[in-house]
Amino acid sequence: MARIDFLRTAMKDITQTGSVWESSRFLIRKLLDPVDWASAETIIELGTGNGVITRAILERMNPDARLTAYEINPEFLELTRDRILGDSRCTLTDESAEYLEDLHPAGSVHAVISSLPFAIMDEALQESILRQIHLVLKPGGQYLQYQYAPTKYRMITRRFQRVRLDYTLLNIPPAFVYSCTK
């Protein structure tokens, strides 16, 4: 049912969601495996969708770790809330990723995991969000982002000293995963 809910919500405004289907377990594994879960205490998720990635993050997190999950779509926010079942380690917010630096001190975050649809966002907004992600990450912090085309590689490599690009065909559509270290 969650997949149908995702499709129904996504089709209302594809320019906001950037996808028509929830992330596969194969994409989720590629996205989350690079995170150093043993030391990640403060985690941000940008764009929860229906919460399938949020749930997987919570399953990997330490009991003392904290997740702030951003989702501007009210229907997706509700689907995520239902999926996380009141896990107290997670704070859901309807704030935009545009305000990261206002909500998190510089150098305070261990990992940022993003599903934001950069390919369909205004370039100035993309640059602003990437700058803020870099700002809030601790030295050695990790930024993980998936996209359906590797068109933002140059933009991302200008911000991060180490960038690894991977992909999975086992997703609808197939996806590229950026794994970046500050």
C-alpha positions in Angstrom: 0.0 0.0 0.0 2.9 2.4 0.8 4.1 2.2 -2.8 0.7 3.1 -4.2 0.4 6.0 -1.7 3.8 7.2 -2.9 2.8 7.0 -6.6 -0.5 8.8 -5.9 1.2 11.6 -3.9 4.1 11.9 -6.4 1.8 12.2 -9.4 0.1 15.3 -7.8 3.3 17.3 -8.2 6.1 15.4 -9.9 8.2 18.6 -10.0 8.3 18.5 -6.2 9.0 14.8 -5.7 11.2 14.1 -8.7 10.2 10.4 -8.7 7.2 8.2 -9.3 8.2 5.2 -7.2 9.6 4.7 -3.8 13.3 3.8 -3.5 14.2 0.1 -3.8 16.0 -1.8 -1.1 19.0 -2.0 -3.5 19.1 1.8 -3.8 18.7 2.2 0.0 21.6 -0.2 0.6 23.9 1.8 -1.8 22.8 5.0 -0.2 23.2 4.0 3.4 26.0 1.5 3.5 28.8 4.2 3.2 27.6 5.9 6.5 29.8 5.3 9.5 26.9 4.3 11.7 29.1 3.6 14.7 30.0 7.2 15.1 27.1 9.0 13.5 25.3 10.8 16.3 23.5 13.6 14.4 21.9 12.8 11.0 19.8 14.8 8.6 17.6 13.4 5.9 16.4 15.7 3.2 13.2 14.7 1.4 11.7 11.8 3.3 9.2 10.8 0.6 7.0 8.1 2.1 9.6 7.3 4.8 11.1 4.1 3.3 14.6 5.6 3.6 13.8 7.2 7.0 12.8 3.8 8.4 16.1 2.2 7.1 18.1 5.0 8.6 16.5 4.5 12.0 17.1 0.7 11.8 20.9 1.4 11.4 21.2 4.3 13.9 22.6 3.9 17.4 20.1 4.2 20.2 21.6 7.6 21.2 21.8 9.0 17.7 19.3 11.7 16.5 17.7 12.1 13.1 16.1 15.3 11.8 14.0 14.5 8.7 12.9 17.2 6.3 9.8 16.9 4.0 7.9 19.8 2.6 5.1 17.8 1.1 2.4 17.4 3.8 1.1 14.0 2.5 4.6 12.6 2.4 5.2 13.9 5.9 2.2 12.0 7.1 3.2 8.8 5.3 6.7 9.1 7.0 5.1 9.7 10.4 3.1 6.5 9.9 6.2 4.6 8.9 8.5 5.6 11.7 5.9 4.6 14.4 6.8 7.4 16.9 10.5 6.6 17.1 11.7 9.2 19.5 15.1 9.5 17.9 13.5 11.2 14.8 12.3 14.7 14.6 10.1 15.3 11.5 9.9 18.8 10.1 8.1 20.5 7.3 10.9 23.1 6.9 12.7 23.4 3.6 16.3 22.4 3.1 16.9 26.0 2.2 17.1 26.7 5.9 19.6 24.1 7.1 22.1 26.7 8.4 19.4 28.4 10.4 18.4 25.1 12.1 21.8 23.4 12.6 25.0 24.9 13.9 28.0 24.8 11.6 30.1 21.6 11.9 27.4 19.8 14.0 26.2 17.0 11.7 27.8 13.6 11.0 25.8 12.7 7.9 23.3 14.3 5.5 21.3 11.8 3.4 19.4 13.4 0.6 16.6 12.4 -1.8 16.2 16.0 -3.1 15.4 16.1 -6.8 18.4 18.4 -7.7 17.9 17.8 -11.5 14.6 19.7 -11.5 15.6 22.4 -9.0 16.8 25.9 -9.8 20.6 26.0 -10.0 20.9 28.8 -7.5 18.8 26.8 -5.0 21.0 23.7 -5.6 24.1 25.7 -4.9 22.7 27.2 -1.8 21.6 23.9 -0.4 24.9 22.2 -1.2 26.8 25.1 0.5 24.6 24.7 3.6 25.1 20.9 3.7 28.8 21.5 3.5 28.6 24.1 6.3 26.6 22.0 8.8 28.7 18.9 8.3 31.5 18.1 10.7 35.0 17.7 9.2 35.0 14.1 7.9 31.1 14.3 7.8 29.3 12.4 5.0 26.9 13.6 2.4 24.9 11.0 0.5 22.7 11.9 -2.4 21.0 9.9 -5.2 19.9 11.1 -8.6 18.6 9.6 -11.8 21.4 11.1 -13.9 25.0 12.1 -12.9 24.5 15.6 -14.1 25.5 17.3 -10.7 28.9 15.6 -10.5 30.9 18.8 -11.2 28.8 20.9 -8.8 29.2 18.3 -6.0 33.0 17.8 -6.6 33.5 21.6 -6.2 32.2 21.4 -2.6 33.5 18.1 -1.4 37.1 16.8 -1.3 36.2 13.2 -1.7 33.3 12.1 -4.0 32.5 8.5 -5.0 29.9 7.9 -7.7 28.1 4.5 -7.7 24.9 3.3 -9.4 22.2 0.7 -9.2 20.1 -0.6 -12.0 17.8 -2.3 -9.5 15.6 0.7 -8.9 12.7 2.4 -10.8 14.3 4.3 -12.4 17.9 3.2 -12.1 19.9 5.6 -9.9 23.3 7.1 -9.3 24.5 7.5 -5.7 27.0 10.2 -4.6 29.0 9.4 -1.5 30.9 12.5 -0.4 33.2 13.3 2.5 33.9 16.8 3.8 
